[in-house]
Amino acid sequence: MNALKGRLGLVVAAVAALAVAVVLAIVVLGSGEKEATDLLDRAFTQPIGSADVALDASARVKGVQQLEQPIRLQVRGPYRSGGSRRIPSIDLAVNLSASGQSFSGGLVSTGRNAFVEFMGKGYEVGEQPVAQANQQIAAAAGRQRGLADFGIDPRRWLDDPRIEGEEQVAGTATTHVRAGLDVGRMLDDLNTLRGRASGQVGGPAPRRLSAEERDRFERIVQDPEFDVFVGKADNKVRRLATVVELDVPEEDRQEAGGAESGEISFSIEFSNVGSPQPITPPRRARPIRDLTTQLLQLFGGATGAGGAPGASAPGGALPAPGGARP
């Protein structure tokens, strides 16, 4: 079971790494098809200064009782870039459902302060820690490290990108580009990233995938594809999405904790791009240390409590960003 969780986590991390690389445009993705390549080149050099963000991710595994029900993550809310001066301003509602229960919270940043919302209450990180983070961001402006500094080239991950047509995304006309994902190349680069990043942050190096584990991933992950939707009027990304199908060969199922098949999906959509996005911090927020204490009590002493406090039935509505605050 632990082996399965570790492998599933690595697959999720790999998919998330690809999505983050595209969203942040750390490098420009390329392809063999000139028209699709040119479109992606234009799109990923266009920053998204502000938008309403909708992120959805889910994972399920057949053959493992604890993971038969999908694990779902939803994030909704406004975003404003802090540029190269400060952390972004956000007001994001977060909902996580797993094992038949749903947990809700929120993340808020004004650019000068940050807050966490949990179980209907707000907790303040504080202006001083945020100011220190902003100083580091400003100091790093103009010398930020990209993935290429760590030997990572996401353009190698995409095979045969092609234009699929035009579609409406959040009320905006977009061009749809689809590309295959070369899992082997991606895993090779992520192994490289693990090795080189460890020297930058100190501490022991994270464990790299063995050749056997890498081969097993390639057998399990079935022909993933990646979809990008680019606004026709402004060449800005409006939606990114991928669905990764997992098919575990019979000879690998024992090592995978009995898993037979599964699916991991991820999408992020940007609407109202360029429009002013209101950010509303919670009122009467408590110090963040109060939340730390509460979490230690909640998860440290919840054994046998019959369910975590604050959990709700599955399918509950995602709390609206900027809604009622404590």
Summary of the structure (lengths in Angstrom):
residues: 326
radius of gyration: 20.9
end to end distance: 40.1
largest distance: 59.5
contacts: 1002
relative contact order: 0.21
helix: 32%
strand: 33%
